[in-house]
Amino acid sequence: MSILLVSLGFICCIVGIIGSFLPVLPGLPVSWIGILLLYVVPEVEVSSNLLWITFGITLVIFILDYLIPLFGVKKYGGSKYGMYGAGIGLLVGIFTPFPLTVLVFPFVGAYIAELYFSRKGSQQALRAAFGSFIGFLASTFIEFMGALAFLVIFTYKLIQFREFLL
């Protein structure tokens, strides 16, 4: 049973890293589930403090993941329409079979929404769309680094108890 839990935990950490790039998957919460699964393995010692600290980090980054693109649009002069357009573009990009559409469609969505609904000029709409893009990249990077850190923690805890592995 322990091998199964460790294997599932490792898979969760890997899926969490992938999920940090794919908005469909909640990357960091899935990585945290990997640490939680390691916590319940009796042969591997994971403190409850580590579990709560990583949960807190997960919660903060999860919230920031939604707020950072908002700050990006606001910082670059955008409106709520720009954020709606970026969100719609992101959803369309997720379900399009081409890989880079997840990056391009939010930008295009924010631009079109700012241009037509907010009645801003082309330069202002482009600036707000750029803010949305920068915010999306920043939040993705933060989530990726958190998921990668959780994988490192997971691996470190396993290495500490390498007799379990052998």
PyMOL commands that set and color helices and strands:
alter all, ss='L'
color gray80, all
select helices_A, chain A and resi 2-19+27-39+48-75+80-94+101-116+122-160+162-165
alter helices_A, ss='H'
color red, helices_A
deselect
rebuild
show_as cartoon
